[in-house]
């Protein structure tokens, strides 16, 4: 038996990105003392960056942000998705899933990742049960009984009952615990840019499987003729495409995508992301739990990565609040194993189908055809896209944690 030791914090969240900050916000006003650590300084006056990464939020994710009272500010520059169309280059036919046919006000929303980051970080600064240490680097971690002792490079020390690794795909906490990962290098790169199109996008999101990759065209911002383009190409094509002039770049996108939106007329600067899928071999360690990209980093096709990580944060918050109400140890093995068991099927389903969709194949066309003509399969794909197949945490159902 370990002696009971006084602790500084009940949980420590390492990483104040989108998922880590969402978890912190979900635990506001609870009887839980939180330390939030990030290696980067807080930027409280971010300039509007329209070239930033776009996030597609499903309706369960929107419900979560409504419960956290940040949706009214986030929705101001969000673009709703009223329909999702999927096609494959070189093949006839398409699939279409419309919000009105599913009894939804929208299939989801496209938001600016920088906007969400700023809103979340400004909110956590106002929450009384959260202490923020940033910029800070952890220099040493030591297990002492039922606690972790954290030492910063500044020599500050804190103790905590539970470590939450929200520190991204290259998580240092995951490595510290010796948790292995499975990596799939897709040998693909995403070119991301804002594109002005000739026709009004009509709030339709397009997924176009090309001969050797894919193109996603998403309504973005408040301009009716502006879209976010995510063009996935083989790594062997990156150097050539990166050297293209703006006109030639748009012509190549046009050739792959077609003329559903008329001519593509202007492009912002291109941002490049190499693509890989990473899956942690376990979601928990000794008084440590993984969420977000530390647990899973996904291919961007179908835009599932952030929604999956948000469900991680929502469920973990729900279980921590329940444990505290029942006077249970927040870092207990059974609690962390229970979290991992509940997230397992959702993680595996989203990860495996995303990987299959990412690989150019005739099966993409069969999937499109089945989605359009087989109602049970369309229902399955819709529920998969919304993250509904394996149940939703309370916050994602619009239910308060208590």
Secondary structure as the mmCIF struct_conf table of DSSP 4:
data_model
#
loop_
_struct_conf.conf_type_id
_struct_conf.id
_struct_conf.beg_label_comp_id
_struct_conf.beg_label_asym_id
_struct_conf.beg_label_seq_id
_struct_conf.end_label_comp_id
_struct_conf.end_label_asym_id
_struct_conf.end_label_seq_id
HELX_LH_PP_P HELX_LH_PP_P1 UNK A 2 UNK A 4
BEND BEND1 UNK A 8 UNK A 8
STRN STRN1 UNK A 9 UNK A 14
BEND BEND2 UNK A 17 UNK A 17
HELX_RH_AL_P HELX_RH_AL_P1 UNK A 18 UNK A 26
TURN_TY1_P TURN_TY1_P1 UNK A 27 UNK A 29
BEND BEND3 UNK A 30 UNK A 31
STRN STRN2 UNK A 34 UNK A 38
BEND BEND4 UNK A 39 UNK A 40
HELX_LH_PP_P HELX_LH_PP_P2 UNK A 41 UNK A 42
BEND BEND5 UNK A 44 UNK A 45
HELX_LH_PP_P HELX_LH_PP_P3 UNK A 46 UNK A 48
TURN_TY1_P TURN_TY1_P2 UNK A 50 UNK A 51
BEND BEND6 UNK A 52 UNK A 52
HELX_LH_PP_P HELX_LH_PP_P4 UNK A 53 UNK A 53
STRN STRN3 UNK A 54 UNK A 58
HELX_RH_AL_P HELX_RH_AL_P2 UNK A 59 UNK A 67
TURN_TY1_P TURN_TY1_P3 UNK A 68 UNK A 69
HELX_RH_AL_P HELX_RH_AL_P3 UNK A 71 UNK A 74
HELX_RH_3T_P HELX_RH_3T_P1 UNK A 75 UNK A 77
STRN STRN4 UNK A 79 UNK A 81
STRN STRN5 UNK A 83 UNK A 88
TURN_TY1_P TURN_TY1_P4 UNK A 89 UNK A 90
BEND BEND7 UNK A 91 UNK A 91
STRN STRN6 UNK A 95 UNK A 98
TURN_TY1_P TURN_TY1_P5 UNK A 99 UNK A 99
HELX_RH_3T_P HELX_RH_3T_P2 UNK A 100 UNK A 102
TURN_TY1_P TURN_TY1_P6 UNK A 103 UNK A 103
BEND BEND8 UNK A 105 UNK A 105
BEND BEND9 UNK A 107 UNK A 107
STRN STRN7 UNK A 108 UNK A 112
HELX_RH_AL_P HELX_RH_AL_P4 UNK A 113 UNK A 124
TURN_TY1_P TURN_TY1_P7 UNK A 125 UNK A 126
TURN_TY1_P TURN_TY1_P8 UNK A 128 UNK A 129
STRN STRN8 UNK A 130 UNK A 134
BEND BEND10 UNK A 135 UNK A 135
STRN STRN9 UNK A 138 UNK A 144
TURN_TY1_P TURN_TY1_P9 UNK A 145 UNK A 146
STRN STRN10 UNK A 147 UNK A 152
TURN_TY1_P TURN_TY1_P10 UNK A 153 UNK A 154
STRN STRN11 UNK A 157 UNK A 165
BEND BEND11 UNK A 167 UNK A 167
TURN_TY1_P TURN_TY1_P11 UNK A 169 UNK A 170
HELX_RH_AL_P HELX_RH_AL_P5 UNK A 172 UNK A 176
TURN_TY1_P TURN_TY1_P12 UNK A 177 UNK A 178
STRN STRN12 UNK A 181 UNK A 197
BEND BEND12 UNK A 198 UNK A 199
TURN_TY1_P TURN_TY1_P13 UNK A 202 UNK A 203
STRN STRN13 UNK A 204 UNK A 209
BEND BEND13 UNK A 211 UNK A 213
STRN STRN14 UNK A 214 UNK A 219
TURN_TY1_P TURN_TY1_P14 UNK A 221 UNK A 222
TURN_TY1_P TURN_TY1_P15 UNK A 224 UNK A 225
STRN STRN15 UNK A 226 UNK A 234
HELX_RH_3T_P HELX_RH_3T_P3 UNK A 235 UNK A 237
HELX_RH_AL_P HELX_RH_AL_P6 UNK A 238 UNK A 242
TURN_TY1_P TURN_TY1_P16 UNK A 243 UNK A 243
BEND BEND14 UNK A 244 UNK A 244
HELX_RH_AL_P HELX_RH_AL_P7 UNK A 246 UNK A 257
BEND BEND15 UNK A 259 UNK A 259
TURN_TY1_P TURN_TY1_P17 UNK A 260 UNK A 261
STRN STRN16 UNK A 264 UNK A 267
STRN STRN17 UNK A 271 UNK A 280
BEND BEND16 UNK A 281 UNK A 281
BEND BEND17 UNK A 283 UNK A 283
STRN STRN18 UNK A 284 UNK A 285
TURN_TY1_P TURN_TY1_P18 UNK A 286 UNK A 287
STRN STRN19 UNK A 288 UNK A 290
HELX_RH_3T_P HELX_RH_3T_P4 UNK A 292 UNK A 294
TURN_TY1_P TURN_TY1_P19 UNK A 295 UNK A 295
STRN STRN20 UNK A 296 UNK A 297
BEND BEND18 UNK A 300 UNK A 300
HELX_RH_3T_P HELX_RH_3T_P5 UNK A 301 UNK A 303
HELX_RH_AL_P HELX_RH_AL_P8 UNK A 305 UNK A 325
TURN_TY1_P TURN_TY1_P20 UNK A 326 UNK A 327
TURN_TY1_P TURN_TY1_P21 UNK A 330 UNK A 331
HELX_RH_AL_P HELX_RH_AL_P9 UNK A 333 UNK A 358
BEND BEND19 UNK A 359 UNK A 359
HELX_RH_AL_P HELX_RH_AL_P10 UNK A 362 UNK A 373
HELX_RH_AL_P HELX_RH_AL_P11 UNK A 375 UNK A 386
TURN_TY1_P TURN_TY1_P22 UNK A 387 UNK A 387
TURN_TY1_P TURN_TY1_P23 UNK A 389 UNK A 390
TURN_TY1_P TURN_TY1_P24 UNK A 394 UNK A 394
HELX_RH_3T_P HELX_RH_3T_P6 UNK A 395 UNK A 397
TURN_TY1_P TURN_TY1_P25 UNK A 398 UNK A 398
#
